[in-house]
Amino acid sequence: MVAGAEFLILLALFFVALLYSSVGHGGASGYLAVLSLTVYGEYDSGWLKQHAWCLNLVVAAIAFYHYRKAGFHVPKLTLPFIYASVPFAIIGGYMRIDGEFYDVLLSITLIWAAYRLFQTKEYLSEEAVTTPEVFRALPIGGGIGLMSGVIGVGGGIFLSPILLLKGWATPKSAAATASLFIWVNSMAGLVGSGLSGQLEIDFAVILPFVLAVLLGGFLGSKYGSQIAPQSGIRYLLITVLLIASIKRILALHLF
C-alpha cells in the first residue's frame, strides 16, 4: 500500500476514535467502515471483526479510565449487563453470519435510536436516575452481547441509547458503563473467534492502527469526560449513531 493511502487510513481511524471515545465508545463500527472502503475490505469478515475488536480494546480502556477517574462509573449499573453479555458475545464471535438483511435491520435500529434521543428534551439528574432491576438488565445485556459478537462491535452503540431512553443513566454515566461493556464484549468476541479457530491477528498491520486510535481515544475521552457538558454528550452520541447507520447503508450499495 502506498504511503499516502496508509496515512489517510490512519487519519480516518484517528478521527473515528476521537469522536466515538468522546461518548465512551470504542469505535468498532467506524473502524469497520474505514477498513471496508480500503484494500482491507477484500479481507475476510472475520479478519475485519477481529482487528476492529483489538482497536476497541485500546480505545474503550482509555475511555473507561477517563470517565471512571471523573467519577461517572456506577458499578451496580454496569455489572448486570456485562454478566449477561459475555457468554453471548463469545457465542457471536464463534459464529459465521453474513447477510444484507441484518445490515438493513441494524441501520434502521441505529437511526431509530438517534431519532428517539433527539426527541428527548432533557435527561434526568443523577438524583432522579433509577437503576434497572437485574431481570431487566440481563436479557438486554445478553441480546446486545450476541449482536456484538456477530457483527464485530462492542455493543456500546446499542447500550448507551437504551440507558438514556430508559432513564437508567445520565449521558456521562452511560458513557462510563458503555466503555467497560465494550471492552469486555470485544475481548469475549476475540475469545469466541479463538475457540472457533478463526483468530488471525496481523500485528504488522494493526500496530500503526493502534497508535492512531490511541491518540484519538485519549483526546476524545478526555474531552468527553472532563470538558463536554452532559447535553453535549447526548448530541455527540446522536452523531455517532447516524454515522454508523449511514456507513452500513452505503456499504449495502457498494458490496
C-alpha positions as CSV (number, residue, x, y, z in Angstrom):
1,M,0.0,0.0,0.0
2,V,1.4,3.5,-0.9
3,A,2.4,5.8,1.9
4,G,-0.3,8.4,1.1
5,A,-3.2,5.9,1.3
6,E,-1.9,4.4,4.5
7,F,-1.7,7.9,6.0
8,L,-5.3,8.6,5.1
9,I,-6.4,5.4,6.7
10,L,-4.5,6.3,9.9
11,L,-6.0,9.8,9.9
12,A,-9.5,8.4,9.4
13,L,-9.0,5.9,12.3
14,F,-7.8,8.7,14.5
15,F,-10.9,10.8,13.9
16,V,-13.2,7.8,14.4
17,A,-11.5,7.1,17.8
18,L,-11.7,10.8,18.7
19,L,-15.4,11.0,18.1
20,Y,-16.5,7.7,19.4
21,S,-14.4,7.8,22.6
22,S,-15.9,11.2,23.5
23,V,-19.1,9.3,24.3
24,G,-17.4,6.3,25.8
25,H,-17.4,4.1,22.7
26,G,-14.6,2.0,21.2
27,G,-15.4,2.9,17.6
28,A,-15.6,-0.6,16.0
29,S,-18.4,0.4,13.7
30,G,-16.3,3.3,12.4
31,Y,-13.2,1.2,12.1
32,L,-15.2,-1.4,10.1
33,A,-16.4,1.5,7.8
34,V,-12.9,2.8,7.2
35,L,-11.3,-0.6,6.5
36,S,-14.2,-1.7,4.4
37,L,-13.6,1.2,2.0
38,T,-9.9,0.4,1.5
39,V,-7.9,-2.6,0.3
40,Y,-8.7,-4.2,3.6
41,G,-12.3,-4.5,2.5
42,E,-11.3,-7.5,0.4
43,Y,-10.2,-9.4,3.6
44,D,-12.4,-12.0,5.3
45,S,-15.2,-10.5,7.5
46,G,-13.7,-12.4,10.4
47,W,-10.4,-10.7,10.0
48,L,-12.1,-7.3,9.9
49,K,-14.1,-8.0,13.1
50,Q,-11.1,-9.2,15.0
51,H,-9.0,-6.2,14.2
52,A,-11.9,-3.8,15.0
53,W,-12.2,-5.6,18.4
54,C,-8.5,-5.1,19.0
55,L,-8.8,-1.4,18.4
56,N,-11.9,-1.3,20.6
57,L,-9.8,-2.8,23.5
58,V,-7.4,0.2,23.2
59,V,-9.9,3.0,22.9
60,A,-12.6,1.6,25.3
61,A,-9.9,1.1,28.0
62,I,-8.8,4.7,27.7
63,A,-12.4,6.0,27.7
64,F,-13.3,4.0,30.8
65,Y,-10.2,5.2,32.6
66,H,-11.1,8.9,32.0
67,Y,-14.8,8.5,32.8
68,R,-14.1,6.5,35.9
69,K,-11.5,8.9,37.1
70,A,-14.0,11.7,36.6
71,G,-16.4,9.8,38.9
72,F,-19.1,8.8,36.4
73,H,-18.8,5.0,36.7
74,V,-21.7,3.2,38.6
75,P,-20.7,-0.5,39.1
76,K,-24.2,-1.6,40.1
77,L,-25.5,-0.3,36.8
78,T,-22.7,-1.8,34.7
79,L,-22.2,-5.3,36.1
80,P,-25.6,-7.0,35.3
81,F,-25.3,-6.0,31.6
82,I,-21.7,-7.4,31.5
83,Y,-22.5,-10.7,33.2
84,A,-25.2,-11.4,30.7
85,S,-23.3,-10.2,27.6
86,V,-20.1,-12.1,27.9
87,P,-21.3,-15.7,27.1
88,F,-23.4,-14.4,24.3
89,A,-20.6,-12.3,22.8
90,I,-18.4,-15.4,22.9
91,I,-21.1,-17.3,21.0
92,G,-21.5,-14.5,18.5
93,G,-17.7,-14.4,17.9
94,Y,-17.7,-18.1,17.3
95,M,-20.4,-17.8,14.7
96,R,-20.0,-17.0,11.0
97,I,-23.0,-14.9,9.9
98,D,-23.4,-12.7,6.9
99,G,-26.3,-11.1,5.0
100,E,-27.6,-7.8,3.9
101,F,-30.9,-8.2,5.8
102,Y,-29.1,-7.9,9.1
103,D,-27.3,-4.7,7.9
104,V,-30.6,-3.2,6.9
105,L,-32.2,-4.1,10.3
106,L,-29.2,-2.7,12.1
107,S,-29.2,0.6,10.2
108,I,-32.9,1.0,11.0
109,T,-32.3,0.4,14.7
110,L,-29.5,2.9,14.8
111,I,-31.5,5.6,13.1
112,W,-34.4,4.9,15.4
113,A,-32.2,5.3,18.4
114,A,-30.8,8.6,17.2
115,Y,-34.3,9.9,16.5
116,R,-35.5,8.9,19.9
117,L,-32.5,10.6,21.6
118,F,-33.1,13.7,19.6
119,Q,-36.8,13.8,20.6
120,T,-35.9,13.5,24.3
121,K,-35.7,17.0,25.7
122,E,-33.7,16.7,28.9
123,Y,-32.2,13.9,30.8
124,L,-32.7,13.1,34.5
125,S,-30.3,14.4,37.1
126,E,-28.1,12.0,38.9
127,E,-30.6,12.0,41.8
128,A,-33.5,11.1,39.6
129,V,-31.8,8.2,37.7
130,T,-33.2,4.8,38.6
131,T,-31.0,1.7,38.4
132,P,-32.7,-1.1,36.4
133,E,-33.8,-4.3,38.1
134,V,-31.5,-7.2,37.3
135,F,-34.2,-9.2,35.5
136,R,-34.5,-6.2,33.0
137,A,-30.8,-5.7,32.5
138,L,-29.9,-9.4,31.9
139,P,-31.8,-10.0,28.7
140,I,-30.7,-6.6,27.3
141,G,-27.1,-7.4,28.0
142,G,-27.4,-10.9,26.6
143,G,-29.0,-9.7,23.4
144,I,-26.5,-6.9,22.8
145,G,-23.6,-9.3,23.6
146,L,-24.8,-11.7,20.9
147,M,-25.2,-8.9,18.3
148,S,-21.8,-7.6,19.2
149,G,-20.1,-10.9,18.6
150,V,-21.9,-11.5,15.3
151,I,-21.2,-8.1,13.7
152,G,-17.9,-7.3,15.3
153,V,-18.6,-4.3,17.6
154,G,-18.5,-3.8,21.3
155,G,-22.2,-3.1,21.8
156,G,-22.0,0.4,23.3
157,I,-23.8,1.8,20.3
158,F,-26.8,-0.2,21.4
159,L,-26.4,0.0,25.2
160,S,-25.9,3.8,25.5
161,P,-29.3,4.8,23.9
162,I,-31.1,2.2,26.0
163,L,-29.6,3.5,29.2
164,L,-30.6,7.1,28.4
165,L,-34.0,6.5,27.0
166,K,-35.0,4.3,30.0
167,G,-33.8,6.9,32.4
168,W,-31.2,4.5,33.9
169,A,-28.2,6.8,33.5
170,T,-27.0,10.3,32.8
171,P,-25.1,10.7,29.5
172,K,-21.7,10.6,31.2
173,S,-22.5,7.6,33.4
174,A,-23.9,5.9,30.3
175,A,-20.6,6.6,28.6
176,A,-18.7,5.1,31.6
177,T,-20.8,1.9,31.5
178,A,-20.6,1.6,27.7
179,S,-16.8,1.8,27.7
180,L,-16.4,-1.1,30.1
181,F,-19.2,-3.0,28.4
182,I,-17.4,-2.6,25.1
183,W,-14.0,-3.7,26.4
184,V,-15.4,-6.9,27.9
185,N,-17.5,-7.8,24.9
186,S,-14.6,-7.1,22.5
187,M,-12.4,-9.4,24.4
188,A,-15.2,-12.0,24.6
189,G,-15.6,-11.8,20.8
190,L,-11.9,-12.4,20.3
191,V,-12.1,-15.4,22.7
192,G,-15.0,-16.8,20.6
193,S,-13.0,-16.4,17.4
194,G,-10.1,-18.2,19.0
195,L,-12.3,-21.1,20.2
196,S,-13.6,-21.5,16.6
197,G,-10.1,-21.4,15.1
198,Q,-10.8,-18.2,13.2
199,L,-8.4,-15.9,15.2
200,E,-5.8,-14.3,12.9
201,I,-4.4,-11.0,14.2
202,D,-1.9,-9.4,11.8
203,F,0.3,-7.4,14.3
204,A,2.4,-5.8,11.5
205,V,-0.9,-4.3,10.1
206,I,-2.5,-3.4,13.4
207,L,0.3,-1.7,15.2
208,P,0.1,1.6,13.3
209,F,-3.7,1.4,13.7
210,V,-3.3,1.1,17.4
211,L,-1.1,4.2,17.6
212,A,-3.6,6.2,15.6
213,V,-6.6,5.3,17.8
214,L,-4.6,5.5,21.0
215,L,-4.1,9.2,20.4
216,G,-7.6,9.8,19.2
217,G,-9.1,7.9,22.0
218,F,-7.1,9.7,24.6
219,L,-8.1,13.2,23.3
220,G,-11.7,12.3,22.7
221,S,-12.4,10.6,26.0
222,K,-10.6,13.3,28.0
223,Y,-12.8,15.9,26.3
224,G,-16.0,14.0,26.8
225,S,-15.4,13.1,30.5
226,Q,-13.9,16.4,31.7
227,I,-15.0,19.2,29.4
228,A,-18.1,18.4,27.4
229,P,-21.5,19.2,29.1
230,Q,-24.0,16.4,29.6
231,S,-26.1,17.8,26.8
232,G,-23.1,17.8,24.5
233,I,-22.5,14.1,25.1
234,R,-26.1,13.5,24.0
235,Y,-25.6,15.3,20.7
236,L,-22.3,13.6,20.1
237,L,-24.0,10.2,20.6
238,I,-26.7,11.1,18.1
239,T,-23.9,12.0,15.6
240,V,-22.2,8.6,16.3
241,L,-25.4,6.7,15.7
242,L,-26.2,8.4,12.5
243,I,-22.6,7.9,11.1
244,A,-22.8,4.2,12.0
245,S,-26.1,3.8,10.3
246,I,-25.2,5.8,7.2
247,K,-22.0,3.7,6.9
248,R,-24.0,0.5,6.8
249,I,-26.5,1.8,4.3
250,L,-23.7,2.9,2.0
251,A,-21.9,-0.4,2.4
252,L,-25.1,-2.2,1.1
253,H,-24.8,-0.3,-2.2
254,L,-21.1,-0.8,-2.5
255,F,-20.8,-4.5,-1.9
